[in-house]
Amino acid sequence: MDQLWANRAASSEAAVAQRHLKRLWGLPGTQLGVVAWPPTRRDSSFGTWHYWWQAHLLDCLVDAQLRDPQPERHTKINRQVRSHRLRNNFRWTNSYYDDMAWLALALERAARIAGVERHRALPKLAEEFLKAWVPEDGGGIPWRKQDQFFNAPANGPAGIFLARYGHRMRRAQQMADWIDRTLIDPETHLVFDGIKAGSLVRAQYTYCQGVVLGLETELAARTHDDRHAPRVHRLVAAVAEHMAPTGVLSGAGGGDGGLFSGVTARYLALVATTLPGDSADDAVARDTARRIVLASAKSAWDYRQTVDGLPLFGPFWDRDAQLPTQAAGEAEFVDGAVNSSEVAERDLSVQLSGWMLMEAACNVTAESPHQDRSAQ
């Protein structure tokens, strides 16, 4: 592992820990991420908490434990898991399949990499995804319960989880095939957001590309079925052309969008370290993915602000970050999504994305070109 990127990842972790990690309602043995910095009283009391942001915080803590195993971080991971369930009314599930998929991925990695297990959680979440599969309605699994919007951000991470947990390869492949058949733009080869009532929702977000790259790479590595790697080759090239034309991944602002580029960086790193094969196309996809991660990480670091010696990242990695203030307008939850704060740097999502990117840079600069799969 390149020590430069390890140091930057450690600084990013310390920044989130110092500004955002706090006991839930003052209870001992608990911890969640305050969703904004500087926080309002409502933020500090976890009146808002954002389920899927907390799942990515857990995933970042697992990344850090993989990079630098520490007993103290094991404790933080355990507290994060415990507090997530507590704040979610003693449940693992909610009404959004994409939210549950992000938590499932993080919990699976927490168990496998950090040894923090919740034996009832993963079977419960797997059952949710398996039951939600409704090809007769046009899916896929829907974005949320009692909804007819079938999208990549639900099917991608749920598919990755099912491939990893219990080796449910057949369903994971069905999900990948549904995305490839339904959501791929024939012109750009990027992934559309989803379909609603049979009509394409043509928005193209970075994280849609990221989760499909993750799913197809996972299946290429685990099944050796020859239909998956060419999809990875095609999509990496499309991301490089359309979503990182200068070499740096495009940003999507704050709120939920603050996580989009970080998710994409995570799964580009998976391509770089895990995509199997010795063909020229395999090598080009791995090299391109690695190059985008490192260019994005260098740019995000160069454009960061520094507060008390620790980094503060911007939502766009190719321009200067701004310092947020408590007076800046708050993020708002509207129709199932979180809109950005007036100054996006205030949002935990934006800072998690920067941290995720630094951990991705650590992964792609590991000495071995193909890491052991336990690293993912």
Solvent accessible surface area in square Angstrom, and as a share of the most:
residue,aa,sasa,rsa
1,M,88,0.39
2,D,57,0.29
3,Q,120,0.53
4,L,89,0.44
5,W,19,0.07
6,A,12,0.10
7,N,79,0.41
8,R,41,0.15
9,A,0,0.00
10,A,42,0.33
11,S,33,0.22
12,S,1,0.01
13,E,20,0.09
14,A,43,0.33
15,A,4,0.03
16,V,3,0.02
17,A,26,0.20
18,Q,109,0.48
19,R,22,0.08
20,H,4,0.02
21,L,35,0.17
22,K,91,0.39
23,R,129,0.47
24,L,0,0.00
25,W,131,0.46
26,G,48,0.46
27,L,74,0.37
28,P,98,0.62
29,G,20,0.19
30,T,8,0.05
31,Q,10,0.05
32,L,0,0.00
33,G,0,0.00
34,V,6,0.03
35,V,9,0.05
36,A,3,0.02
37,W,58,0.20
38,P,30,0.19
39,P,38,0.24
40,T,26,0.15
41,R,217,0.79
42,R,138,0.50
43,D,7,0.04
44,S,29,0.19
45,S,56,0.36
46,F,1,0.00
47,G,30,0.29
48,T,33,0.19
49,W,27,0.09
50,H,26,0.12
51,Y,13,0.05
52,W,25,0.09
53,W,1,0.00
54,Q,0,0.00
55,A,1,0.01
56,H,3,0.01
57,L,0,0.00
58,L,3,0.01
59,D,6,0.03
60,C,0,0.00
61,L,2,0.01
62,V,0,0.00
63,D,8,0.04
64,A,0,0.00
65,Q,17,0.08
66,L,55,0.27
67,R,32,0.12
68,D,57,0.29
69,P,96,0.60
70,Q,69,0.31
71,P,103,0.65
72,E,115,0.52
73,R,18,0.07
74,H,70,0.31
75,T,57,0.33
76,K,61,0.26
77,I,0,0.00
78,N,39,0.20
79,R,93,0.34
80,Q,1,0.00
81,V,1,0.01
82,R,96,0.35
83,S,0,0.00
84,H,3,0.02
85,R,92,0.34
86,L,34,0.17
87,R,45,0.17
88,N,11,0.06
89,N,105,0.54
90,F,128,0.53
91,R,112,0.41
92,W,25,0.09
93,T,13,0.08
94,N,26,0.13
95,S,58,0.37
96,Y,41,0.16
97,Y,19,0.07
98,D,17,0.09
99,D,19,0.10
100,M,0,0.00
101,A,0,0.00
102,W,8,0.03
103,L,1,0.00
104,A,0,0.00
105,L,2,0.01
106,A,0,0.00
107,L,8,0.04
108,E,13,0.06
109,R,7,0.03
110,A,0,0.00
111,A,21,0.17
112,R,94,0.34
113,I,36,0.18
114,A,11,0.09
115,G,49,0.47
116,V,7,0.04
117,E,85,0.38
118,R,68,0.25
119,H,146,0.65
120,R,210,0.77
121,A,0,0.00
122,L,19,0.09
123,P,62,0.39
124,K,89,0.38
125,L,0,0.00
126,A,1,0.01
127,E,81,0.36
128,E,16,0.07
129,F,1,0.00
130,L,58,0.29
131,K,138,0.58
132,A,9,0.07
133,W,38,0.13
134,V,32,0.19
135,P,74,0.47
136,E,138,0.62
137,D,70,0.36
138,G,34,0.32
139,G,3,0.03
140,G,0,0.00
141,I,0,0.00
142,P,13,0.08
143,W,42,0.15
144,R,65,0.24
145,K,63,0.27
146,Q,181,0.81
147,D,17,0.09
148,Q,90,0.40
149,F,24,0.10
150,F,4,0.02
151,N,7,0.03
152,A,0,0.00
153,P,1,0.01
154,A,0,0.00
155,N,0,0.00
156,G,0,0.00
157,P,0,0.00
158,A,0,0.00
159,G,0,0.00
160,I,0,0.00
161,F,0,0.00
162,L,0,0.00
163,A,0,0.00
164,R,18,0.06
165,Y,51,0.20
166,G,51,0.49
167,H,120,0.54
168,R,81,0.30
169,M,36,0.16
170,R,177,0.65
171,R,48,0.18
172,A,0,0.00
173,Q,29,0.13
174,Q,50,0.22
175,M,0,0.00
176,A,1,0.00
177,D,34,0.18
178,W,5,0.02
179,I,1,0.01
180,D,38,0.20
181,R,175,0.64
182,T,37,0.22
183,L,0,0.00
184,I,30,0.15
185,D,11,0.06
186,P,109,0.68
187,E,153,0.68
188,T,33,0.19
189,H,76,0.34
190,L,5,0.03
191,V,0,0.00
192,F,5,0.02
193,D,13,0.07
194,G,0,0.00
195,I,18,0.09
196,K,98,0.41
197,A,94,0.73
198,G,70,0.68
199,S,72,0.46
200,L,70,0.35
201,V,50,0.29
202,R,152,0.55
203,A,38,0.29
204,Q,54,0.24
205,Y,86,0.33
206,T,10,0.06
207,Y,24,0.09
208,C,0,0.00
209,Q,0,0.00
210,G,0,0.00
211,V,0,0.00
212,V,6,0.03
213,L,0,0.00
214,G,0,0.00
215,L,0,0.00
216,E,3,0.02
217,T,0,0.00
218,E,0,0.00
219,L,0,0.00
220,A,4,0.03
221,A,15,0.12
222,R,66,0.24
223,T,40,0.23
224,H,144,0.64
225,D,45,0.23
226,D,123,0.64
227,R,86,0.31
228,H,0,0.00
229,A,21,0.16
230,P,70,0.44
231,R,32,0.12
232,V,0,0.00
233,H,37,0.16
234,R,80,0.29
235,L,4,0.02
236,V,2,0.01
237,A,59,0.46
238,A,5,0.04
239,V,0,0.00
240,A,25,0.20
241,E,116,0.52
242,H,76,0.34
243,M,17,0.07
244,A,5,0.04
245,P,95,0.60
246,T,112,0.65
247,G,24,0.23
248,V,21,0.12
249,L,2,0.01
250,S,48,0.31
251,G,22,0.21
252,A,47,0.37
253,G,16,0.15
254,G,7,0.07
255,G,0,0.00
256,D,20,0.10
257,G,11,0.10
258,G,7,0.06
259,L,0,0.00
260,F,19,0.08
261,S,5,0.03
262,G,0,0.00
263,V,0,0.00
264,T,1,0.00
265,A,0,0.00
266,R,30,0.11
267,Y,6,0.02
268,L,0,0.00
269,A,1,0.01
270,L,2,0.01
271,V,0,0.00
272,A,9,0.07
273,T,4,0.03
274,T,13,0.07
275,L,0,0.00
276,P,40,0.25
277,G,35,0.34
278,D,146,0.76
279,S,55,0.36
280,A,79,0.61
281,D,87,0.45
282,D,10,0.05
283,A,38,0.30
284,V,95,0.55
285,A,3,0.02
286,R,29,0.11
287,D,84,0.44
288,T,13,0.07
289,A,0,0.00
290,R,103,0.37
291,R,143,0.52
292,I,5,0.03
293,V,0,0.00
294,L,33,0.17
295,A,34,0.27
296,S,0,0.00
297,A,0,0.00
298,K,117,0.50
299,S,15,0.10
300,A,3,0.03
301,W,29,0.10
302,D,79,0.41
303,Y,86,0.33
304,R,78,0.28
305,Q,59,0.26
306,T,74,0.43
307,V,28,0.16
308,D,118,0.61
309,G,62,0.59
310,L,28,0.14
311,P,4,0.02
312,L,1,0.01
313,F,4,0.02
314,G,6,0.06
315,P,19,0.12
316,F,58,0.24
317,W,7,0.03
318,D,71,0.37
319,R,134,0.49
320,D,103,0.53
321,A,4,0.03
322,Q,111,0.50
323,L,100,0.50
324,P,10,0.06
325,T,77,0.45
326,Q,102,0.45
327,A,98,0.76
328,A,11,0.08
329,G,30,0.29
330,E,87,0.39
331,A,29,0.23
332,E,107,0.48
333,F,127,0.53
334,V,75,0.43
335,D,112,0.58
336,G,17,0.17
337,A,42,0.32
338,V,9,0.05
339,N,77,0.40
340,S,49,0.31
341,S,5,0.03
342,E,134,0.60
343,V,26,0.15
344,A,13,0.10
345,E,7,0.03
346,R,3,0.01
347,D,1,0.00
348,L,0,0.00
349,S,0,0.00
350,V,2,0.01
351,Q,6,0.03
352,L,0,0.00
353,S,3,0.02
354,G,0,0.00
355,W,2,0.01
356,M,2,0.01
357,L,0,0.00
358,M,0,0.00
359,E,5,0.02
360,A,4,0.03
361,A,0,0.00
362,C,1,0.01
363,N,23,0.12
364,V,10,0.06
365,T,22,0.13
366,A,24,0.19
367,E,163,0.73
368,S,59,0.38
369,P,103,0.65
370,H,83,0.37
371,Q,34,0.15
372,D,104,0.54
373,R,70,0.26
374,S,57,0.36
375,A,13,0.10
376,Q,15,0.07
